[in-house]
């Protein structure tokens, strides 16, 4: 096919339109940087932001530096990585299942991962449960916990994919399937609790709340080692997700292996969910909040939706965790409670307003 | 002989849909596939670019077996416009740019953008380039879908009932456009169609299907009152009206 290509290649409007989206990404990144500094500075001991910056970048030693490096920073970075990972996983699930109500939490994959992790901890002894709420669960073998969480998450994902194929996945059907999956795995977790001691029950319940404060530097390393490569893969597949958004038939006629992209996307987003749940417990609604806020602002184009969801997810969880540390200070709330307070109304709003697609 | 089908058969489970379909298409031809509902028109179209894999027979493009080609390789040769275009929150420009997917390696290049721009201008869509699909009319959406197919730089364009949801003006515009593109770029286009009069007005060749097989194929002369009566089970007359052949049901 022969085409006369225009001399001036891109419509001027399109360049400006792309610039707007890149600006949005840059703005999110800058905001995240600022929020990291602010979040590190607030808490039971208030550390002025300039001192935070000095400790972080100039390596100045002192009490403040100890608090920052040992307590605040792992927590803040865990919030960023987990928030980013859950949001980008939610965005990918919404695309590959072609269903705007999908997210690790609403589809029950978080609950499945939670059950798997609970099995690893109670049955296989991969962690210690104690009644001290500050340190309810010490994961001794993060690989075993993550593996069990991942296996359970994959079982849930397999069921979802099978049903998505047979019932052409109307959003409502998938969410109902998510309710069933969540109920099933929550029952499994409850079953484990029933055979645990009172202290252990308290600990498991506390653990399922979802809290970024329990991440250590080594937990953070594993989290990052899973979230970043998965996100890189998602970004490389951005055109495939755009093609899937146009419908399976169109995607395949564009040379995309729709089924392969769908299975890989679900597999990797379940992996992210599994590793976040293993280390931090169940944190709901980030996978729904992040992508939908971005959709409203810059549209559905996956080239920008995915990286923006990544950044906005990090911002949401970081802000939520910072608030969770402040609202009832000196009591530090688990962030999962707060995200549920924000997320559940949004979920209802999406249902009432009518989601797109 | 650009596109050649030989004995193509297809069945959903054990229920046969297509049985021994053979025909060939030259570049420069605009082919209409006609026949009643459920006769296998859309199935046939999907077998051409391996969206469905025929259980029997072969599809050759310039002598190469299409069914043995990889999905991206097929997409570089054949484009498909499905009956329904999803009105997502993507701009027209990005949607059309997506048609470069089979050619995109790591990222989009200036050439991809230039081709997209050229097609948008060719189809008079420049003014809509930055509008979201979910804010477009059915006719605009269909033009965007055709633009997306054209930036694939295909040699064969497949259209599944391209005018089924369009008003009269848009029907004429879309089919006129496809015919022009076919002539300009020497590609072949195949469409399934219910509207016999529209097909007679724009297509060069006709394939009349009956019970999963070809009843008649050829130029306008094969679309006779007898053939249509036999294929659709409705008595008709074919008359001349202002230089066009027109099918009028006699009921």
HADDOCK unambig.tbl for C-alpha pairs under 7 A between the chains (distance, minus, plus):
assign (segid A and resid 1 and name CA) (segid B and resid 153 and name CA) 5.40 0.50 0.50
assign (segid A and resid 1 and name CA) (segid B and resid 154 and name CA) 6.53 0.50 0.50
assign (segid A and resid 1 and name CA) (segid B and resid 155 and name CA) 6.42 0.50 0.50
assign (segid A and resid 1 and name CA) (segid B and resid 185 and name CA) 5.30 0.50 0.50
assign (segid A and resid 1 and name CA) (segid B and resid 187 and name CA) 6.94 0.50 0.50
assign (segid A and resid 2 and name CA) (segid B and resid 185 and name CA) 5.86 0.50 0.50
assign (segid A and resid 5 and name CA) (segid B and resid 114 and name CA) 5.90 0.50 0.50
assign (segid A and resid 5 and name CA) (segid B and resid 115 and name CA) 6.09 0.50 0.50
assign (segid A and resid 5 and name CA) (segid B and resid 118 and name CA) 5.69 0.50 0.50
assign (segid A and resid 6 and name CA) (segid B and resid 114 and name CA) 6.41 0.50 0.50
assign (segid A and resid 6 and name CA) (segid B and resid 118 and name CA) 6.00 0.50 0.50
assign (segid A and resid 9 and name CA) (segid B and resid 113 and name CA) 6.59 0.50 0.50
assign (segid A and resid 9 and name CA) (segid B and resid 114 and name CA) 4.63 0.50 0.50
assign (segid A and resid 9 and name CA) (segid B and resid 117 and name CA) 6.84 0.50 0.50
assign (segid A and resid 10 and name CA) (segid B and resid 113 and name CA) 6.22 0.50 0.50
assign (segid A and resid 10 and name CA) (segid B and resid 114 and name CA) 6.25 0.50 0.50
assign (segid A and resid 10 and name CA) (segid B and resid 117 and name CA) 6.37 0.50 0.50
assign (segid A and resid 11 and name CA) (segid B and resid 117 and name CA) 7.00 0.50 0.50
assign (segid A and resid 14 and name CA) (segid B and resid 130 and name CA) 6.95 0.50 0.50
assign (segid A and resid 239 and name CA) (segid B and resid 101 and name CA) 6.80 0.50 0.50
assign (segid A and resid 243 and name CA) (segid B and resid 98 and name CA) 6.85 0.50 0.50
assign (segid A and resid 246 and name CA) (segid B and resid 86 and name CA) 5.68 0.50 0.50
assign (segid A and resid 247 and name CA) (segid B and resid 86 and name CA) 6.82 0.50 0.50
assign (segid A and resid 250 and name CA) (segid B and resid 82 and name CA) 6.67 0.50 0.50
assign (segid A and resid 252 and name CA) (segid B and resid 51 and name CA) 6.81 0.50 0.50
assign (segid A and resid 253 and name CA) (segid B and resid 51 and name CA) 6.87 0.50 0.50
assign (segid A and resid 253 and name CA) (segid B and resid 75 and name CA) 5.89 0.50 0.50
assign (segid A and resid 253 and name CA) (segid B and resid 79 and name CA) 6.41 0.50 0.50
assign (segid A and resid 253 and name CA) (segid B and resid 80 and name CA) 5.87 0.50 0.50
assign (segid A and resid 254 and name CA) (segid B and resid 72 and name CA) 6.86 0.50 0.50
assign (segid A and resid 254 and name CA) (segid B and resid 75 and name CA) 5.23 0.50 0.50
assign (segid A and resid 254 and name CA) (segid B and resid 99 and name CA) 6.66 0.50 0.50
assign (segid A and resid 254 and name CA) (segid B and resid 101 and name CA) 6.33 0.50 0.50
assign (segid A and resid 254 and name CA) (segid B and resid 102 and name CA) 6.00 0.50 0.50
assign (segid A and resid 255 and name CA) (segid B and resid 71 and name CA) 4.53 0.50 0.50
assign (segid A and resid 255 and name CA) (segid B and resid 72 and name CA) 3.90 0.50 0.50
assign (segid A and resid 255 and name CA) (segid B and resid 74 and name CA) 6.95 0.50 0.50
assign (segid A and resid 255 and name CA) (segid B and resid 75 and name CA) 5.05 0.50 0.50
assign (segid A and resid 255 and name CA) (segid B and resid 102 and name CA) 5.72 0.50 0.50
assign (segid A and resid 256 and name CA) (segid B and resid 71 and name CA) 6.84 0.50 0.50
assign (segid A and resid 256 and name CA) (segid B and resid 72 and name CA) 6.89 0.50 0.50
assign (segid A and resid 299 and name CA) (segid B and resid 89 and name CA) 5.59 0.50 0.50
assign (segid A and resid 299 and name CA) (segid B and resid 90 and name CA) 6.42 0.50 0.50
assign (segid A and resid 300 and name CA) (segid B and resid 89 and name CA) 5.25 0.50 0.50
assign (segid A and resid 300 and name CA) (segid B and resid 90 and name CA) 5.67 0.50 0.50
assign (segid A and resid 301 and name CA) (segid B and resid 90 and name CA) 5.82 0.50 0.50
assign (segid A and resid 357 and name CA) (segid B and resid 88 and name CA) 6.28 0.50 0.50
